[in-house]
Amino acid sequence: MTVAVATLLALAGSSVFQGAALPQPRAATPPVAVYDALRAPGTLPNRSHEPRTVEVEITAAPVQVSLIDGATTEAWAYNGAVPGPTLDVREGDRVVVRFRNALPEETTVHWHGLHVPFAMDGSPFHPVAAGAEATFEFTVPYGSAGTYWYHPHPHHRTRYQVAKGLYGALVVRAADDPLAGIEEKLIILSDARFLPDASVDLPARTTPQGRIDFENGWEGDVLFVNAQRAPSIEVRAGTVQRWRIINASAARVYRLAIPGHRLLHVGSDGGLFEHPVETDDILLASSERAEVLVRATGAPGDVATLQSLPYDRYIPQTRPPGWEQTRDLLTIRYTDEPAASPAALPTTLRRIEWLDTTQVATTRTIAMTQGFLNGRVMDLARVDEQATLGATEIWRLENLVGMDHPFHLHGFQFQVLDRNGVPVDQPRWEDTVNVPKHETVRFVVRFTDFAGKWMFHCHILDHEENGMMGILEVR
């Protein structure tokens, strides 16, 4: 804690915290004149002919892509595309991933949110060297249908590799999906910052901008949906679309809304809720996902916009200019067809039982400060917490600083119990939970099936890779 305070005091006396010396963001890229249709990422082809087996090939490699104003940017991509192709599987499938690392440095592939064996998790414990290959093999658990994603997780290089373009969606489907048949859209949100030559701006931590990124997390002034700027979606009035939304940004929080429309929030990290929740906006911190039913309640020919509303997650000293502005993400264009008759939507999506909190083995407290968990910096050679396989625990997350921290636990999904002592309304399966500044969150988790050393960390990627991460050993 003393080191954390000293670090902040040192920064407060440096040019980083002097308004006149702050690096100024480049002018926002002008809006595109013609709205391109939203493009869905490709799907990984299944090479297996065995029943209930999905075998795919993924290569991480440098690639040249066009992201802004027709300029060429060197990115790192899965199978040559940003976002990478979607891994689409079903509950109970045996999944085999043949991975090749064609990058100039080591990497991993982390199956974010999935309950898989320790050796398959893609954490910093299992790096894949440059030029090497690895095979990931796991069975998708029943009950895990939902929207996940995959991304690198090498020690001290996660933010760099994700910001260069390494991320893709992972969709798990259930045989009894209550929303089957509703048109789906996959929406992967990301942001980036570019230098004048269109290369991705990834400054060294010793630079003024690098030190701001260390505090805020790397945040870009150009926002993307599926690596497109301001794409469009067509809808027919009266119909419903199911949006699977992934926040693949390194730090940015999205507060999503469609003015003039009420959103039907039906799922989060671990899949569908028990009951839909009607809301005006949905908050997604880094790595969180949401499933949303978008009801086309406008008239034929109308236009609506998916927006990210202002949300103050920052410490005041490094709050970026323009944070309070509403940002347009995509356009919803109503066709001229006559309105369809609205379909009936289920009021119960699935049954979710609360984990039993009467037989809790222990309650842990994780204090979150700027760059530290419980006053310690990450050490791969140290185990920070130990748990027994099969045990149920309650974790109390205390954010002691004036900045939000999204907390992610590898390997196991949990249920949030309360925020600042106020119980949540219904059980949901999560793997990431945002802890707002100076607030407290409690969740319950059961450590089933897989022993091993599991990471827990802030999912602001600069915070994670600079030490805001710990190791839980389950044995």
Disulfide bonds with the S-S distance in Angstrom:
none
